[in-house]
Amino acid sequence: MQPWPVSGHKVSAGGTCAAVSPAIKIRRRRVRDLQDPLAQTAQELEPPSHHLSPEERALLYEEALYTVLHRLGQPEPSHVREASELLQYLQEAFHMEPEEHQQMLQQVQKLEKPIFCLKATVKQAKGILGKDVSGFSDPYCLLGIEQGVGVQGGSPGSRHRQKAVVRHTIPEEQTHRTQVITQTLNPVWEETFILEFEDISNSSFHLDMWDMDTVESVRQKLGELTDLHGLRRIFKEARKDKGQDDFLGNVVVRLQDLRCREDQWYPLEPCTETYPDRGQCHLQFQLIHKRRAPAASRSQPSYMVHLHLLQQLVSHEVTRHQAGSTSWDGSLSPQAATILFLHATQKDLSDFHQSLAQWVAYSRLYQSLEFPSSCLLHPITSIEYQWIQGRLKGEQVGCGGRRSVGQAGLREAARPPVTQPRLCAALQLEELTASFSKLLAYGLSLLRQFRSVFPLSVPDSPARLQSLLRVLVQMCKMKAFRELCPDSTPLPRLVTETLRTGTVQWFHLKQQHHQPMVPGMLEAGRALLSLVQDIIGDLHQCQHTWNKIFQNTLKIDLFSMAFLELQWLVAKRVQDHTAAVAGSPMSPEMGESLFQLYVSLKQLCQLDPGPTERDGVLALDGFHRWFQPAIPSWLQKTYSVALARVQRAVQMDELVPLSELTKHSTSAVDLSTCFAQISHTARQLDWPDPEEAFMITVKFVEDTCRLALVYCSLIKARAQELSAGQKDQGQAANMLCVVVNDMEQLRLVIGKLPTQLAWEALEQRVGAVLEQGQLQNTLHAQLQGALAGLGHEIRTGVRTLAKQLEVGIAKHIQKLVGLKESVLPEDAILPLMKFLEVKLCYLNTNLVQENFSSLLTLLWTYTLTLLMEGAASQRSCPLASSRLKTALQNLEICFYAEGCGLPPAALHTNTFQALQRDLELQATSSRELIQKYFCSRIQQQAETASEELGAVTVKASYRTSEQKLRVELLSASSLLPLDSNALACPQEPAMTSCRGVPVTL
């Protein structure tokens, strides 16, 4: 809006505003451009480093001091009030010495003050009075600043109310006017004005709202009449001068009560009490500077100065947090926030350009300083919001002030001539485009090296990587990015290619790192093994940590991509190495190196994501064939190492139980570990070819069984060696117990071979290539042969221990038979029972349960044999038989041991039962024998159910007084025919009586 012409006429209270004639010369203008020099060229706007030269630093420091010294308005609630605190902060942020700071401060204080301005935006009003006949108004506003007269107490109503305050008190050249909005009670203007003032303490802002009155005929007014109120307005207008505007209300604000930025609704104050409620007016205020004296403001665009100041303060914030061993979270200190707010406000930077400066500064500093990438999310959001709102399209800033340029936009076709603001905005667009491109390139460079930039040894590395990806995703989704970088490749494709390139680079770096210092095949193999192990570790990290981050953020399967790239690189080098090794003799060291490499490759192949995640075959498919020549060396090495460990274990064994609960010695433990290692080696090998895998398993079983028999020979020789100089037979017995226990432990270990070597799985694999029963005849036959040999050795040892006890048992049983008749059977067996208690308790302590049970079985069998022989020789001596019977009963209890010894089935053998019956009969008197006989007959009679010989009916009675048994034969039936006529001729029924003796019929 162009300024109105100025004339010498004064405005009268009753003058008309409708004519806009020379009688009323009120200047109505929009925001004028603040004076600034010509913008820099595009080359000068290239993003510089955040490190300033001494000259640039001095200019920027002068600018910052000038901003603090010429502060306007009330401080924001969260801002710093004291200027001294802000100056102290600037001294620290710019690393100024105290003398240098004082010198600069004095220079700035001598500079010319800026022109103070109030940037007022009349946005809208609501609920205003309707002054026209139609019930609406045609409102417009007059506004300006009254200087030299303050409003006491901050209340606009405290001064005398009057109409036309702006017209009467403010000069015409300092008065501004809005457009007229016709026929409304809720006008919207959205007009901005720049109002200059000198002293903020005695200046106040005034706004008068008027209803424009146009000259109309009575007929026209009657045509608009709608109610009685409109009729009253017609009569009222008839009494006033034609064309006189109606007062709607005013707003008065003291400038010293304003903050740097204000945005609120103000009530329209009346001049009379006729209509106290006159509505509200929405106003925005901003206290700004014009013609700032510092060299930076005079020589550089406002946006660039603010950008450099922002970079300097943010750099100081980051450095200060790093010095305190904390990470900067993106929030500025109150001092920095206050200075930046004051500078942006005084320079009248738009919200978009503040956001642009923040984004450019943060994105630049992120590329040189260490702070979380999450700090970039807020600037990205601000830029996107401002871009969507079209702020840069509607405002061109950078060469100085700001003015409205409409909604055409800067990205439309250029229209000559190119104006200075349009050039500045274009350069800022180029800078924004460059910031996008550079941050994207820097982010991709970090992703290319993410393994070293975000090491898992640092706990927050995953979160930092995820934050970087979020920033890149958010930036590439921005409307501004899509419009400024339309040819940019989609981010997922860029990141995928970057990760692929980075994976290859990482592989070559690792290969170079593991390069052997001394040339040679063995050193090359070890270096290759270390490389493969590093690759496995990296793939595990990709699978369990990194893949989830890339998958959730960009839908990129990092693990599958890295696996496919690395396996091709590994396959080539392993194949070359194995081919070179095959042409030379295989040393044990080389065989071991190849085996470790083979195992590592198996682990690598187990990470294969599967056919669904890849196309075609892998380069490592069938890699086992490269190692086939090394299999004999591996098997021989496994056996040799195991044999050496067995020999060393036996040689160091003192044949002493490990503990009270563990009754075998150290060599048995070492042997178990040795066999476990053999099984582990077999599982590691896990040869893919079924037929070859079967032959390898046969070799492992054969070697294991051979080692078991070698161990038995070695441990027996060790026992003989240790007991050769021993005079104590008990010590020799202890060693023999340990030897037997060791063999039993070995037998248990050998028995687990089918499970440890996975025979069932092997049988399923080789079922199609082997004859039926071949695996059973080969592997199980080897195992059973080894178990049989171990069982024989164990029985031999247990039999040796049993023989030592058999002598004592025989001696005590012989004494038992030869004792005097006066010795009771219970007392006669005490020496035997004490002997067994001592010996068996000792053996139970020193033998494992299996061997102790075998010993008890041998001793029980031997004891029964001795008792049988004693019973046969003492048949005519009831006393001896009675003692043997008592001994048998107590021995049964002793060997049972309340369930801890032999079970009843093992005790009650046929020999035991026969001996028990024999001794029981020998120890019984004649009368008892007769009684037993008849009881047996009665039992037999009771158990007889058939009548093969016929049946006899008997009547019997016993007379106690006479001690007689009366038996009467009544009849017989179904007798066998014995005569020639096939009949029987029984005798007559008989009656028999007897006294005191049984009767048999």
Secondary structure as UniProt FT lines:
FT   TURN            13..14
FT   TURN            22..23
FT   HELIX           43..45
FT   HELIX           54..69
FT   TURN            77..78
FT   HELIX           83..93
FT   TURN            94..95
FT   HELIX           98..109
FT   STRAND          115..126
FT   TURN            133..134
FT   STRAND          139..147
FT   HELIX           152..154
FT   HELIX           156..158
FT   HELIX           165..169
FT   HELIX           172..174
FT   STRAND          176..177
FT   STRAND          188..197
FT   HELIX           200..202
FT   STRAND          203..211
FT   HELIX           218..224
FT   HELIX           228..239
FT   TURN            242..243
FT   STRAND          246..254
FT   HELIX           255..257
FT   STRAND          261..267
FT   STRAND          280..290
FT   HELIX           295..299
FT   HELIX           302..323
FT   TURN            324..325
FT   HELIX           334..346
FT   TURN            347..348
FT   HELIX           351..366
FT   TURN            367..368
FT   HELIX           373..376
FT   HELIX           377..388
FT   TURN            389..390
FT   HELIX           391..394
FT   TURN            410..411
FT   HELIX           420..448
FT   HELIX           450..453
FT   TURN            456..457
FT   TURN            459..460
FT   HELIX           461..477
FT   HELIX           479..484
FT   TURN            486..487
FT   HELIX           491..513
FT   HELIX           521..541
FT   HELIX           542..546
FT   HELIX           547..554
FT   HELIX           558..582
FT   HELIX           588..606
FT   HELIX           611..613
FT   TURN            619..622
FT   HELIX           623..630
FT   HELIX           631..652
FT   HELIX           666..685
FT   HELIX           690..723
FT   TURN            724..725
FT   HELIX           729..751
FT   HELIX           753..756
FT   TURN            757..758
FT   HELIX           759..766
FT   TURN            767..769
FT   TURN            772..773
FT   HELIX           774..775
FT   HELIX           776..780
FT   HELIX           781..817
FT   TURN            821..822
FT   HELIX           825..828
FT   HELIX           830..846
FT   HELIX           849..873
FT   TURN            874..876
FT   HELIX           878..896
FT   HELIX           897..899
FT   HELIX           904..907
FT   HELIX           910..922
FT   HELIX           926..943
FT   TURN            948..949
FT   STRAND          951..959
FT   TURN            960..963
FT   STRAND          964..973
FT   TURN            980..981
FT   STRAND          991..995
//
